[in-house]
Amino acid sequence: MLVTIFLACHFIVITLIYFGAQKWEIQLNVYHQLLLLFFPILGPISVIYLLKDKKSRSQKDKLSFEEVIPWLSNDKDVKDNFESSEPVTLDITNIVPFQEALLLNNSSIKRELIIDIIFESPENFVSLLNQARLNDDVEVVHYATTILSELSAKYDENLHRLEHQVKKNPDSFIKRCDLSDFLERYIKSEIAEGHYGKTLKQKYIHEIEWMIEKNFPVDKKRLISLARTYQSLENFEALDNLITNLFNLFPDDQDIWMLYLDTIILKKSGSELEQFWEFLGQNNIYFSEKNKVKLNFWRQHREATNV
């Protein structure tokens, strides 16, 4: 009689564990089933412990983006985080170059690298994340794709918020500055590609041109950024007019001269390049070492071409 009651209780426990595993979508393997059937009391206790441990580790491996990248879920601090320039202390032990690591036949190293990127500022690693999306490790591709998708969604969310603020106060110079600054960061992040990337550039151009048209004070940095955007879209007519105005405002500024040189190179205009050297010889302009190296390169190219 006692044996019958014991077996009945054992059967009830097995049944409860089985249906519980189905409810929580936990698969019982052969090892679990053998423990349940042939080891009364101890078997069910062991299986419950193993399943609980497995579920706990599974949840730990699948962190939400709010847990992995806390600043992505904090709208109030988004701007501060984008502009943050605080030094970051990194552990440089056992560093493996990212490009080489992606070629290794070691999934754990590649996954660890992706996780490290998640915990840092992912918008600084867009090119590497795009490279990771082409990797042969499915999990690496999943992480990289998800991170880029989350970043794009977060940028768009804040872009719509700033655009809404401008619509409410269309003549607000401060609101326009906030929007243009954010558009510049979005463009430089290279998260937006193709047609959408060009659309963002057109929006940025519209904001800066509006400031100029309204005679608001537009500093040199914004004007150079506008010129670089014209360059990327190959809008040479607007670019030439802007460079002329920049030379009127800052005739001896090396940044304007280098901008002019980059424009000529982009246009592949030999006559304008000759004119550039002629104008440069008539002016005493200070150039940094980096800019001198670039100038010397194009001087040598010019001499080699004329030989």
C-alpha positions as CSV (number, residue, x, y, z in Angstrom):
1,M,0.0,0.0,0.0
2,L,2.8,2.4,1.0
3,V,4.6,1.5,-2.2
4,T,1.6,2.3,-4.3
5,I,1.1,5.7,-2.6
6,F,4.8,6.5,-3.0
7,L,4.7,5.6,-6.7
8,A,1.5,7.7,-7.2
9,C,3.2,10.7,-5.5
10,H,6.3,10.2,-7.7
11,F,4.1,10.1,-10.8
12,I,2.3,13.3,-9.8
13,V,5.7,15.1,-9.2
14,I,7.0,13.9,-12.6
15,T,3.8,15.1,-14.3
16,L,4.0,18.5,-12.6
17,I,7.6,19.0,-13.6
18,Y,6.8,17.9,-17.2
19,F,3.9,20.4,-17.6
20,G,5.9,23.1,-15.8
21,A,8.8,22.7,-18.2
22,Q,6.3,22.9,-21.2
23,K,4.7,26.1,-19.7
24,W,8.1,27.8,-19.3
25,E,9.3,26.5,-22.7
26,I,12.1,24.5,-21.2
27,Q,13.1,21.3,-23.0
28,L,13.7,18.2,-20.9
29,N,16.5,16.1,-22.5
30,V,17.1,12.4,-22.0
31,Y,19.4,13.0,-19.0
32,H,16.6,14.9,-17.2
33,Q,14.0,12.2,-18.1
34,L,16.1,9.4,-16.7
35,L,16.7,11.3,-13.4
36,L,13.0,11.9,-13.1
37,L,11.9,8.3,-13.7
38,F,14.5,6.2,-11.9
39,F,15.5,8.5,-8.9
40,P,12.5,9.3,-6.8
41,I,12.8,12.4,-4.6
42,L,16.5,13.0,-5.5
43,G,15.8,13.0,-9.2
44,P,13.1,15.6,-9.3
45,I,15.1,17.8,-6.9
46,S,18.1,17.6,-9.2
47,V,16.1,18.3,-12.3
48,I,14.4,21.3,-10.8
49,Y,17.9,22.7,-9.8
50,L,19.4,22.0,-13.2
51,L,16.5,23.7,-15.0
52,K,16.5,26.7,-12.7
53,D,20.2,27.1,-13.2
54,K,19.8,26.8,-17.0
55,K,17.0,29.4,-17.1
56,S,19.1,31.8,-14.9
57,R,22.1,31.5,-17.3
58,S,19.8,32.0,-20.3
59,Q,18.4,35.2,-18.9
60,K,21.8,36.5,-18.0
61,D,23.1,35.9,-21.6
62,K,20.1,37.8,-23.1
63,L,20.4,41.3,-21.7
64,S,18.1,43.9,-22.9
65,F,19.6,47.0,-24.5
66,E,18.4,49.1,-21.5
67,E,20.6,46.9,-19.3
68,V,23.5,46.7,-21.8
69,I,23.5,50.3,-22.9
70,P,21.8,52.3,-20.1
71,W,22.2,55.7,-21.8
72,L,20.1,54.5,-24.8
73,S,17.0,54.4,-22.6
74,N,17.6,57.8,-21.0
75,D,16.1,60.5,-23.3
76,K,17.0,63.4,-20.9
77,D,20.7,62.6,-21.0
78,V,20.9,61.7,-24.7
79,K,22.5,65.0,-25.7
80,D,25.0,64.9,-22.8
81,N,26.0,61.4,-23.7
82,F,26.5,62.2,-27.4
83,E,28.7,65.2,-26.5
84,S,30.5,63.6,-23.6
85,S,34.2,63.8,-23.9
86,E,35.2,62.3,-20.5
87,P,38.3,60.1,-20.7
88,V,37.5,56.3,-20.6
89,T,39.9,54.0,-18.9
90,L,40.1,50.7,-20.8
91,D,41.6,47.4,-19.7
92,I,44.2,46.7,-22.4
93,T,45.0,43.1,-21.3
94,N,44.8,40.5,-24.0
95,I,43.8,42.9,-26.7
96,V,43.2,41.4,-30.2
97,P,42.8,43.8,-33.2
98,F,39.1,43.7,-34.1
99,Q,39.6,43.2,-37.8
100,E,41.9,40.2,-37.2
101,A,39.7,38.8,-34.4
102,L,36.8,38.6,-36.8
103,L,38.9,36.3,-39.0
104,L,39.7,33.9,-36.1
105,N,37.8,30.6,-35.9
106,N,36.9,31.3,-32.3
107,S,33.3,32.3,-31.7
108,S,33.9,33.1,-28.0
109,I,36.5,35.8,-28.8
110,K,34.3,37.4,-31.4
111,R,31.3,37.4,-29.2
112,E,33.3,38.9,-26.4
113,L,34.5,41.7,-28.7
114,I,31.0,42.5,-29.7
115,I,29.9,42.7,-26.1
116,D,32.8,45.0,-25.3
117,I,31.7,47.3,-28.1
118,I,28.2,47.3,-26.7
119,F,29.4,48.5,-23.3
120,E,31.5,51.3,-24.9
121,S,30.0,54.0,-27.2
122,P,28.7,52.0,-30.1
123,E,28.2,55.1,-32.4
124,N,32.0,55.3,-32.6
125,F,32.3,51.8,-34.0
126,V,29.8,51.9,-36.8
127,S,32.2,50.9,-39.6
128,L,33.4,47.9,-37.5
129,L,29.8,46.9,-36.7
130,N,29.0,47.0,-40.4
131,Q,32.1,44.8,-41.0
132,A,30.8,42.4,-38.2
133,R,27.5,42.1,-40.0
134,L,29.3,40.2,-42.8
135,N,30.9,37.8,-40.4
136,D,30.3,34.0,-40.7
137,D,29.3,33.8,-37.0
138,V,25.5,34.0,-36.8
139,E,25.6,35.4,-33.2
140,V,28.1,38.1,-34.1
141,V,26.0,39.2,-37.0
142,H,22.9,39.2,-34.8
143,Y,24.6,41.4,-32.1
144,A,26.0,43.8,-34.7
145,T,22.7,44.1,-36.6
146,T,20.7,44.6,-33.4
147,I,23.1,47.3,-32.1
148,L,23.0,49.3,-35.4
149,S,19.2,48.9,-35.5
150,E,18.8,50.2,-31.9
151,L,21.2,53.1,-32.6
152,S,19.4,54.1,-35.8
153,A,16.0,54.0,-34.0
154,K,17.4,56.1,-31.1
155,Y,18.9,58.7,-33.4
156,D,15.6,58.9,-35.4
157,E,13.6,59.2,-32.2
158,N,15.6,62.2,-31.1
159,L,15.7,63.7,-34.5
160,H,11.8,63.7,-34.6
161,R,11.7,65.2,-31.2
162,L,14.0,68.1,-32.2
163,E,12.2,68.6,-35.5
164,H,8.9,68.9,-33.5
165,Q,10.4,71.5,-31.3
166,V,11.5,73.5,-34.4
167,K,8.0,73.3,-35.8
168,K,6.6,74.7,-32.6
169,N,9.2,77.5,-32.6
170,P,10.3,77.9,-36.2
171,D,12.0,81.3,-35.6
172,S,14.0,80.1,-32.6
173,F,17.7,80.3,-33.3
174,I,18.5,78.0,-30.3
175,K,16.1,75.3,-31.5
176,R,17.6,75.5,-35.0
177,C,21.1,75.2,-33.5
178,D,20.1,72.1,-31.5
179,L,18.6,70.5,-34.6
180,S,21.6,71.3,-36.8
181,D,24.1,70.1,-34.2
182,F,22.2,66.8,-33.9
183,L,22.0,66.4,-37.7
184,E,25.7,66.9,-37.9
185,R,26.4,64.2,-35.3
186,Y,23.9,61.8,-37.0
187,I,25.6,62.3,-40.4
188,K,29.1,61.9,-39.0
189,S,28.1,58.7,-37.2
190,E,27.6,57.1,-40.7
191,I,24.7,55.1,-39.3
192,A,22.3,56.5,-42.0
193,E,23.3,55.2,-45.4
194,G,22.1,55.6,-49.0
195,H,19.1,57.8,-49.8
196,Y,18.3,58.4,-46.1
197,G,21.9,59.6,-45.5
198,K,21.5,62.2,-48.3
199,T,18.1,63.3,-46.9
200,L,19.8,64.0,-43.6
201,K,22.4,66.1,-45.3
202,Q,19.8,68.1,-47.2
203,K,18.0,68.8,-43.9
204,Y,21.3,69.9,-42.4
205,I,22.0,72.2,-45.3
206,H,18.5,73.7,-45.0
207,E,19.0,74.5,-41.3
208,I,22.4,76.3,-41.9
209,E,21.2,78.1,-45.0
210,W,18.1,79.3,-43.0
211,M,20.4,80.8,-40.3
212,I,22.5,82.6,-43.0
213,E,19.3,83.9,-44.7
214,K,18.0,85.2,-41.4
215,N,21.3,86.9,-40.7
216,F,21.9,84.9,-37.5
217,P,25.5,84.6,-36.3
218,V,26.9,81.5,-38.0
219,D,30.5,80.6,-36.8
220,K,33.3,79.3,-39.0
221,K,32.9,75.8,-37.8
222,R,29.3,75.6,-39.0
223,L,30.2,77.2,-42.3
224,I,33.0,74.7,-42.9
225,S,30.7,71.8,-41.9
226,L,28.2,73.2,-44.5
227,A,31.0,73.3,-47.1
228,R,31.9,69.7,-46.4
229,T,28.3,68.6,-46.8
230,Y,28.2,70.4,-50.1
231,Q,31.3,68.5,-51.1
232,S,29.8,65.1,-50.2
233,L,26.8,65.9,-52.4
234,E,29.0,67.4,-55.1
235,N,27.0,70.6,-55.1
236,F,29.8,72.7,-56.6
237,E,27.8,75.8,-57.4
238,A,26.8,76.4,-53.8
239,L,30.2,75.3,-52.6
240,D,32.1,77.8,-54.8
241,N,29.9,80.6,-53.5
242,L,30.4,79.6,-49.9
243,I,34.2,79.4,-50.3
244,T,34.3,82.9,-51.8
245,N,32.4,84.2,-48.8
246,L,34.6,82.3,-46.4
247,F,37.7,83.8,-48.0
248,N,36.2,87.3,-47.6
249,L,35.6,86.5,-43.9
250,F,38.8,84.6,-43.1
251,P,41.4,85.4,-45.8
252,D,44.4,84.1,-43.9
253,D,42.8,81.0,-42.3
254,Q,44.5,77.7,-43.2
255,D,41.3,75.7,-42.8
256,I,39.7,77.7,-45.6
257,W,42.7,77.2,-47.8
258,M,42.7,73.5,-47.2
259,L,38.9,73.4,-47.9
260,Y,39.6,75.2,-51.2
261,L,42.3,72.7,-52.1
262,D,40.0,69.7,-51.3
263,T,37.3,71.2,-53.4
264,I,39.6,71.6,-56.4
265,I,40.9,68.0,-56.0
266,L,37.3,66.8,-55.8
267,K,36.4,68.7,-59.0
268,K,39.6,67.4,-60.7
269,S,40.3,70.9,-62.1
270,G,43.8,71.4,-63.3
271,S,43.3,75.0,-64.1
272,E,41.9,75.8,-60.7
273,L,44.8,73.9,-59.0
274,E,47.3,76.1,-60.9
275,Q,45.3,79.2,-59.8
276,F,45.4,77.9,-56.2
277,W,49.3,77.7,-56.2
278,E,49.4,81.2,-57.7
279,F,47.1,82.6,-55.0
280,L,48.9,80.8,-52.3
281,G,52.3,82.2,-53.4
282,Q,50.8,85.8,-53.1
283,N,49.8,85.2,-49.5
284,N,51.7,84.4,-46.4
285,I,49.6,81.7,-44.7
286,Y,50.5,79.6,-41.7
287,F,49.9,75.9,-42.1
288,S,50.2,73.1,-39.5
289,E,52.6,70.2,-40.1
290,K,49.8,68.0,-41.1
291,N,48.6,70.5,-43.7
292,K,52.2,71.1,-44.9
293,V,52.5,67.4,-45.7
294,K,49.3,67.4,-47.7
295,L,50.4,70.6,-49.6
296,N,53.8,69.1,-50.4
297,F,52.2,65.9,-51.7
298,W,50.1,67.9,-54.2
299,R,53.1,70.1,-55.1
300,Q,55.1,67.0,-55.9
301,H,52.2,65.6,-57.9
302,R,51.9,68.9,-59.8
303,E,55.7,68.8,-60.6
304,A,55.6,65.2,-61.7
305,T,52.6,65.9,-63.9
306,N,54.3,68.9,-65.6
307,V,57.5,66.9,-66.3
